[in-house]
Amino acid sequence: MSQSLNVAICQINPTLGNFQKNIDNISSNYRKAVEKGANLVIFPEMSITGYPPQDLLNNQNFINENIVSLEKFSRNVTVPCIVGFVDFDNDKRFNAAAICQDGKIISKYHKIHLPNYDVFDERRYFENGNSVGIFDLNINEKNHKIALQICEDLWEDEYDRKISDEIINHNPDLIVNISASPFAKDRKNDRMKLIQTNYGNANCPFVYCNLVGGQDELIFDGFSMVFNSDLQLIDMANGFEEEILFTDLTSKSSLKNISSDEQLFKALSLGIKDYFKKTGHEQAVIGLSGGIDSALVACLAVDALGSNNVTLISMPSRFSSDHSKIDAKKLAENLNSSYKTINIDNLFQTYLDVMSDHFEGYPPNVAEENIQSRIRGNLLMAFSNKLGSLVLSTGNKTELALGYCTLYGDMSGGLSAIGDLNKSEVYNLSKWINKDSEIIPQNIIDKEPSAELAPNQVDPFDYELISPIVDKIIFGSDQKNVNEEFLNLKKKVNINEHKRRQAAPVLRVSKKAFGIGRRIPIVNHFHE
C-alpha cells in the first residue's frame, strides 16, 4: 500500500526560537510539496523550534509559543504532514512529532531514546516516550500503517530497548525517522549502514528526514535519504542546503557523490554562514599571517560570506618573513578580498620600552612573543568594534589542544572556524581547495609552519605524527603501548583546558566535539 504514496521530504534550516520565521518556512515548503502532488509531507526533528534549544526548554513561554505555532500551522494542513516540535503534557516535556491532517493534529509521538553524550543532553530536559510510534493514516481512501521515530530511536545499539524489533513486528507499510543529526566525518555513511542493518528485514520503505543548517557550534548536514522495500538507497537530498526531496518510494534516482574533503569544506562554510546570518552579522575580519591556518579560514569565509564581506589584515612585526608578507597579499588578491597591512613593530617596541624596567633581569621568553599576538588581537577587535564585523579566530585543533596559542591574542574572535580540524586536516583541506587552480599560494602549503614571534622560529611539533595522537587523547580512545610521550601529551592537553574554555565557539566537524562536547575540569590534578 505504501507504494501509492508520493512523499515529500522537506530538509529545512530553522532558526532557533524564531517561531514565525520557522512556521513561514514550514508552511512554504508544505504548500510547494502539496502543489507537486505529495500526499505525505515530512519535516525534521524540532523543526518548529530549531535544535538544540538547550535551557530555553526551561522557559514555559518558549514551550507555549512552540505549541501555539504548531497549532497555527496545523489549521492549514490538508494532506498529512509530520513535523517535529516540543510537547508538554502533565508537566512533562517531550521531544515529539506531530501528525497533522485535515486542519488538526491527529496524533503525536514522543521520542523514546534520549541521547546524553558528547553534544547531547536531552535527559536534562525531556522525559522518555513509552509507546512505539505506529499510526494508521488514511490517504487517498487507502489505509497506510506508518511507523514513526525520532533521531536517536534509530541509534539503538547502546540501549536495552530495541525499537527496530518492535517496529518490524508491527509490519508497517512505511518507516519514517525525523532527525536533527549533526555533521561529522562519515556520519552520512554511518546513518545509511544503521538503517540497512537495523531494518533490513522490515520489508517496507524507509524515509530519513534530517535537519540542515548551523546552530552555534553544530552543523546539520541534511543528506535526507529514501530506501525502498529492499532497503536499497534509492534517493538522497543534497548536503548542506535546503531541499524538498520528492519520492514515490520505488523509483531510483541518480545518487550524487561528494568527497570527504568537499563535505568538510561545505560543512565549515555553512557553519560560518549561518553563525553570521543568525547572529545578525555580515562582515568578517581575519588576521592573515601568511600561514596555512589563516589562509584556510580566509578561503572558508569568502565562500560563506562573499569576498566583499571579508577583510583580511596583515600585521607584520620584525620577525615576519618577507615570504609570509608576500604570500598573505597574494592570497588576498586570489580571493578578491579587502586587504590591509598594519605594521605592529612600533607598537611592539613601545610595549618593550614600557616593560623594560619591570622585565629587567629576566631573559626574553614567551612574554615578549605573546605581546605581539595580543597586539594583533587588539587591532582585530578594534576593527570589529568600529565596523560591526566579527573576528574569525584561526587556530586549529592540534594547537588549541596543546596550548600552542595565545589567550587574548590569536585566540581572539567570535567564532573558531577550524578549531575542530587537526593540523593534518588543515593541510589536506587546503590542498583540496587548490585542486583546480592555485587559490592558496603553494608556498604557504610547502613552507615550515611558524608563529614568527621570535628569530628563526618554527613550530616545535611534527604535526603528521602528533596530530593523530592528540586526536586519540581528545576522543578518549584506548591506546595500545602507552608510552611516556603519550602520557606527557595527555597531561599537556589537560592542563591547557583553561585556554580551551575561553576560546571562541568551535565549529564541530568530528565525532567528538572539541568544544561543547568536552567537559574536563580546569582544576585537575589527575594525570596518568
VOGU-3710 file (C-alpha; in Angstrom, 3 decimals, decimal comma):
1> msqslnvaic> 0,000/0,000/0,000  2,874/2,366/0,713  3,809/2,262/-2,959  0,848/4,523/-3,755  2,360/7,233/-1,604  4,031/10,317/-3,002  6,239/11,572/-0,193  7,887/14,985/0,134  10,871/15,152/2,486  11,394/18,783/3,467
11> qinptlgnfq> 15,002/19,275/4,535  14,795/22,730/6,107  17,065/25,124/8,020  15,175/26,558/11,026  16,363/29,424/13,211  16,266/28,562/16,895  13,488/30,424/18,683  12,275/32,362/15,631  8,867/30,714/15,583  7,289/32,964/12,990
21> knidnissny> 10,140/32,505/10,539  10,175/28,760/11,108  6,437/28,416/10,604  6,605/30,549/7,456  9,364/28,283/6,129  7,486/25,117/7,037  4,251/26,441/5,502  6,001/27,490/2,298  7,650/24,093/1,882  4,390/22,335/2,704
31> rkavekganl> 2,476/24,274/0,028  5,136/23,559/-2,595  5,063/19,867/-1,715  1,275/19,613/-1,957  1,192/21,559/-5,222  3,582/18,989/-6,710  1,319/16,135/-5,714  2,698/14,967/-2,388  0,208/13,109/-0,210  2,576/12,840/2,772
41> vifpemsitg> 4,899/15,693/3,789  7,705/15,211/6,311  9,771/17,754/8,275  12,771/17,180/10,587  13,064/16,842/14,348  12,181/20,029/16,293  11,660/21,993/13,099  9,156/24,243/14,915  11,728/25,372/17,496  15,135/24,740/15,961
51> yppqdllnnq> 17,632/22,392/17,572  19,023/22,177/20,211  17,083/24,676/22,367  19,076/23,754/25,490  17,970/25,712/28,600  15,349/27,620/26,615  13,343/24,488/27,296  13,156/25,591/30,935  11,189/28,659/29,824  7,496/27,859/29,753
61> nfinenivsl> 6,805/30,735/27,372  9,168/29,119/24,861  7,277/25,820/25,176  3,919/27,537/24,857  4,869/29,526/21,768  6,133/26,374/20,078  2,787/24,646/20,726  0,776/27,665/19,554  2,900/27,804/16,390  2,284/24,115/15,680
71> ekfsrnvtvp> -1,458/24,533/16,181  -1,488/27,578/13,909  0,293/25,617/11,180  -1,922/22,552/11,571  -5,086/24,553/10,824  -3,931/24,985/7,231  -2,874/21,377/6,696  -4,914/19,229/4,353  -2,827/16,219/3,282  -0,951/14,513/6,139
81> civgfvdfdn> 2,180/16,157/7,488  4,740/15,041/10,081  6,574/17,804/11,923  8,913/17,890/14,937  8,115/20,029/17,996  8,293/20,077/21,812  5,253/18,588/23,540  4,177/19,441/27,078  1,889/17,015/28,869  1,236/16,595/32,598
91> dkrfnaaaic> 4,062/18,998/33,429  6,497/16,895/31,397  8,382/17,871/28,247  8,812/15,531/25,301  10,857/15,665/22,116  7,899/14,968/19,871  6,491/14,596/16,392  3,002/15,674/15,399  0,952/14,162/12,602  -1,343/16,826/11,165
101> qdgkiiskyh> -4,219/16,266/8,752  -7,496/17,946/7,799  -6,832/21,087/9,821  -5,838/19,463/13,112  -3,232/17,466/14,993  -4,444/13,880/14,769  -1,574/12,061/16,545  1,639/12,633/18,471  4,744/10,565/19,058  7,215/11,022/21,928
111> kihlpnydvf> 10,882/10,170/21,356  11,887/7,068/23,319  15,707/7,084/23,287  17,164/10,350/24,598  20,872/10,934/23,813  23,041/12,058/26,696  26,622/12,115/25,407  29,011/14,410/23,561  26,964/17,467/22,458  23,639/15,944/23,515
121> derryfengn> 21,999/16,241/26,930  18,325/15,558/26,220  17,751/13,770/29,528  18,341/17,137/31,177  15,115/18,403/29,609  12,898/15,604/28,305  11,038/12,564/29,523  11,302/9,320/27,586  8,365/8,314/25,487  6,843/4,902/26,117
131> svgifdlnin> 4,855/3,729/23,119  6,411/2,849/19,786  5,138/5,183/17,055  2,666/3,218/14,946  -0,104/5,197/13,236  -2,758/4,483/10,640  -3,123/7,182/8,011  -5,950/7,296/5,506  -4,536/8,701/2,275  -6,486/8,680/-0,971
141> eknhkialqi> -9,001/6,321/0,642  -6,289/3,793/1,391  -5,040/2,878/4,839  -1,287/3,131/5,445  0,408/1,919/8,599  3,202/4,370/9,369  5,991/3,703/11,877  7,408/6,957/13,211  10,593/7,505/15,181  12,851/10,430/16,089
151> cedlwedeyd> 16,632/10,544/15,533  18,216/8,659/18,480  15,497/5,994/18,277  17,487/4,751/15,289  20,813/4,672/17,201  19,656/1,884/19,487  22,867/-0,136/19,914  23,643/1,382/23,333  20,116/0,851/24,653  18,425/-2,242/26,061
161> rkisdeiinh> 15,187/-1,483/24,243  15,429/-2,315/20,540  12,811/-0,178/18,826  13,615/-1,721/15,444  12,365/-5,134/16,589  9,137/-3,637/17,916  8,510/-1,695/14,717  9,216/-4,657/12,432  6,798/-6,801/14,453  4,029/-4,327/13,557
171> npdlivnisa> 4,575/-4,923/9,802  4,359/-1,231/8,818  3,926/-0,003/5,259  6,462/2,774/5,764  9,019/3,720/8,427  9,817/7,411/8,952  12,677/8,822/11,004  12,827/12,577/11,559  16,235/13,756/12,772  18,449/16,619/13,844
181> spfakdrknd> 21,701/14,715/13,381  24,837/16,898/13,281  27,564/16,552/10,718  30,702/14,588/11,462  33,123/12,798/9,193  31,470/9,726/7,600  28,252/10,377/9,539  26,184/10,131/6,348  27,503/6,617/5,743  27,004/5,689/9,415
191> rmkliqtnyg> 23,318/6,581/9,180  22,848/4,619/5,972  24,504/1,485/7,363  22,500/1,732/10,567  19,186/1,912/8,707  20,072/-1,006/6,474  21,349/-3,106/9,376  18,507/-2,471/11,822  15,666/-2,533/9,310  16,901/-4,956/6,666
201> nancpfvycn> 14,024/-7,325/7,486  11,291/-4,696/7,603  10,074/-5,355/4,032  8,923/-1,765/3,632  10,412/1,557/2,552  12,291/3,754/4,997  12,393/7,577/4,873  15,032/9,553/6,773  14,452/13,309/7,059  17,331/15,331/8,532
211> lvggqdelif> 17,769/18,954/9,542  20,194/21,230/7,702  21,975/24,405/8,836  24,247/25,778/11,532  23,342/26,344/15,182  26,152/27,721/17,346  28,916/25,078/17,128  26,746/22,423/15,482  26,353/21,936/11,739  23,469/19,862/10,399
221> dgfsmvfnsd> 24,260/18,397/7,004  20,898/17,171/5,732  21,538/14,270/3,357  17,941/13,058/3,848  17,513/9,572/2,395  14,943/7,226/0,872  15,217/3,428/0,934  12,914/1,064/-0,972  11,298/-2,086/0,402  14,560/-3,981/-0,052
231> lqlidmangf> 16,320/-1,280/1,997  18,327/-0,175/-1,022  19,184/3,517/-1,042  17,200/4,973/-3,947  17,468/8,723/-3,369  19,324/11,271/-1,258  18,993/15,009/-0,799  21,908/17,329/-1,322  24,012/18,053/1,708  24,329/21,451/3,388
241> eeeilftdlt> 21,359/23,098/1,682  17,583/23,244/1,973  15,750/20,952/-0,404  12,431/19,193/-0,927  13,092/15,595/-1,907  10,145/14,002/-3,739  9,795/10,232/-3,930  7,227/7,559/-4,751  9,294/5,138/-2,612  10,091/2,905/-5,599
251> sksslkniss> 11,840/4,920/-8,311  15,619/5,098/-8,098  17,324/8,415/-8,782  20,917/9,010/-9,749  22,756/9,416/-6,447  25,251/12,237/-6,108  28,769/11,561/-4,876  30,539/14,098/-2,678  34,055/13,556/-1,391  35,008/13,751/2,273
261> deqlfkalsl> 37,018/16,923/1,669  34,139/18,596/-0,144  31,771/17,642/2,674  34,175/19,102/5,224  34,576/22,345/3,282  30,834/22,756/2,756  30,133/21,968/6,403  32,530/24,621/7,691  31,329/27,145/5,122  27,704/26,547/6,151
271> gikdyfkktg> 28,654/26,788/9,825  30,252/30,196/9,242  27,433/31,412/7,007  24,658/30,505/9,441  26,535/31,736/12,501  26,856/35,147/10,870  23,340/35,198/9,442  21,602/34,020/12,599  23,572/36,363/14,876  22,916/39,339/12,590
281> heqaviglsg> 26,448/39,789/11,251  27,540/40,288/7,655  31,205/41,280/7,750  34,189/39,152/8,847  37,679/40,296/9,708  40,620/37,877/9,765  44,248/38,298/10,724  46,218/36,979/7,749  49,674/35,810/8,787  50,844/34,168/5,597
291> gidsalvacl> 50,469/30,787/7,302  48,296/27,813/6,441  45,634/28,188/9,161  44,624/31,770/8,442  44,756/31,019/4,705  42,220/28,218/5,090  39,928/30,325/7,278  40,063/33,132/4,719  39,005/30,741/1,935  36,132/29,395/4,033
301> avdalgsnnv> 34,954/32,885/4,973  34,949/34,098/1,379  32,974/31,046/0,286  30,466/31,532/3,112  30,063/35,305/3,074  31,366/36,548/-0,277  34,678/38,309/-0,909  33,141/41,766/-0,432  32,219/40,839/3,159  35,681/39,663/4,249
311> tlismpsrfs> 38,526/41,954/5,329  41,989/40,403/5,588  44,589/42,186/7,704  48,326/41,510/7,701  50,102/42,674/10,864  53,826/42,008/10,406  56,485/42,574/13,047  60,295/42,494/12,913  60,124/38,704/12,948  57,737/38,348/9,991
321> sdhskidakk> 59,448/36,895/6,950  59,224/38,557/3,560  57,674/35,441/2,062  54,886/35,482/4,651  54,018/39,070/3,770  54,132/38,277/0,049  52,065/35,097/0,490  49,388/36,888/2,521  48,976/39,619/-0,091  48,856/37,082/-2,927
331> laenlnssyk> 46,141/35,082/-1,167  44,050/38,222/-0,638  44,386/39,037/-4,333  43,342/35,499/-5,296  40,275/35,797/-3,056  39,492/39,332/-4,282  39,004/40,487/-0,694  39,812/43,756/1,010  43,392/43,654/2,259  45,116/45,913/4,781
341> tinidnlfqt> 48,629/45,967/6,212  49,338/47,339/9,685  52,952/47,056/10,795  52,950/46,420/14,545  56,655/46,829/15,188  56,395/50,354/16,636  53,605/49,201/18,942  55,668/46,175/19,946  58,671/48,363/20,706  56,511/50,663/22,820
351> yldvmsdhfe> 55,427/47,672/24,912  59,050/46,597/25,313  60,064/50,097/26,383  57,224/50,375/28,885  58,003/46,970/30,386  61,791/47,189/30,266  62,199/48,243/33,900  59,774/45,571/35,036  61,360/42,843/32,911  64,949/43,786/33,815
361> gyppnvaeen> 66,967/40,733/34,816  64,644/38,311/33,036  65,720/36,778/29,712  63,327/37,151/26,729  60,735/34,388/26,650  57,117/33,727/25,745  56,041/37,012/27,339  57,603/39,062/24,533  56,246/36,641/21,941  52,711/36,866/23,260
371> iqsrirgnll> 52,787/40,664/23,367  52,900/40,568/19,557  49,987/38,167/19,373  47,916/40,285/21,750  48,645/43,469/19,825  47,254/41,737/16,753  44,209/40,528/18,669  43,544/44,056/19,917  43,768/45,519/16,425  41,369/42,925/15,030
381> mafsnklgsl> 38,909/43,599/17,843  39,188/47,352/17,180  38,087/46,727/13,586  35,307/44,515/14,918  34,019/47,188/17,298  34,331/50,057/14,826  32,836/48,340/11,787  30,443/45,883/13,440  32,307/42,956/11,903  33,020/39,619/13,543
391> vlstgnktel> 36,551/38,308/14,040  37,187/34,737/12,942  39,916/33,098/15,004  42,261/30,875/13,040  43,725/28,290/15,445  43,460/24,584/14,661  42,594/21,698/16,956  46,127/20,412/17,478  47,407/23,812/18,576  44,358/24,518/20,727
401> algyctlygd> 44,685/21,135/22,426  48,369/21,566/23,238  48,050/25,189/24,300  50,181/26,411/21,390  48,049/29,535/21,137  47,763/32,849/22,952  44,877/33,829/25,180  43,526/37,242/24,149  45,829/37,106/21,131  45,366/34,706/18,216
411> msgglsaigd> 42,510/33,118/20,192  40,517/36,375/19,989  37,361/36,127/17,915  33,659/35,474/17,812  33,898/32,079/16,107  36,613/29,448/15,776  36,248/28,232/12,212  38,810/25,389/12,164  39,196/24,644/15,870  37,946/21,083/15,291
421> lnksevynls> 40,405/20,347/12,454  43,788/18,914/13,337  46,853/20,293/11,568  46,979/17,437/9,069  43,338/18,026/8,131  44,120/21,725/7,648  46,790/20,837/5,088  44,607/18,242/3,349  41,671/20,614/3,017  43,941/23,403/1,761
431> kwinkdseii> 45,302/21,097/-0,938  41,729/20,198/-1,905  40,909/23,902/-2,317  43,798/24,115/-4,799  42,719/21,059/-6,782  41,626/23,052/-9,854  43,657/26,245/-9,506  46,072/27,815/-7,041  43,937/29,785/-4,595  46,224/29,336/-1,598
441> pqniidkeps> 49,779/30,177/-2,713  51,736/26,947/-2,887  54,484/28,403/-0,719  52,010/28,637/2,189  51,418/24,892/1,900  55,066/23,952/1,373  56,878/26,035/3,994  57,547/25,001/7,583  54,808/26,305/9,899  55,891/29,093/12,224
451> aelapnqvdp> 54,274/31,589/14,557  57,074/34,033/13,610  57,182/35,560/17,077  60,940/35,111/17,553  64,022/34,902/15,304  64,143/31,812/13,052  61,191/30,280/14,874  59,408/27,135/13,627  56,610/25,184/15,287  58,041/22,638/17,774
461> fdyelispiv> 55,944/19,712/16,540  55,962/17,115/13,785  52,276/17,548/13,038  51,954/14,408/10,925  52,973/12,368/13,954  51,428/14,387/16,731  48,006/15,291/15,265  46,569/11,738/15,290  47,931/11,168/18,809  46,268/14,329/20,084
471> dkiifgsdqk> 43,019/13,269/18,402  43,152/9,922/20,213  43,618/11,742/23,513  40,636/14,007/22,799  38,467/11,093/21,670  39,439/9,111/24,759  40,400/6,189/22,534  42,145/3,182/24,017  45,834/3,468/23,217  47,975/0,369/22,976
481> nvneeflnlk> 51,602/0,593/24,022  51,105/3,786/26,009  54,496/5,419/26,393  55,900/8,396/28,243  55,466/10,683/25,234  51,757/9,841/25,010  51,237/10,479/28,730  53,109/13,776/28,544  50,933/14,885/25,638  47,808/13,854/27,503
491> kkvninehkr> 48,901/15,899/30,509  49,638/18,864/28,231  46,137/18,649/26,720  44,507/18,552/30,145  46,496/21,374/31,737  45,603/23,649/28,825  41,895/23,162/29,444  41,680/26,730/30,792  42,577/28,052/27,350  40,031/25,938/25,518
501> rqaapvlrvs> 37,329/27,027/27,956  37,979/30,656/26,957  38,146/30,007/23,217  35,532/31,194/20,753  32,787/28,668/19,897  34,365/25,894/17,815  32,507/24,603/14,748  32,114/20,886/15,338  33,000/18,555/12,467  34,391/15,496/14,267
511> kkafgigrri> 32,505/12,737/16,063  33,847/14,002/19,370  33,482/17,759/19,613  36,446/19,720/20,923  34,168/22,368/22,324  30,685/21,971/23,721  31,048/18,190/23,984  34,253/18,125/26,044  33,901/18,509/29,813  37,259/18,247/31,570
521> pivnhfhe> 37,784/20,193/34,819  40,134/23,164/34,663  41,411/22,378/38,159  42,587/18,824/37,626  45,458/17,115/39,445  44,800/13,662/37,999  47,456/12,754/35,461  48,171/9,175/34,419
//
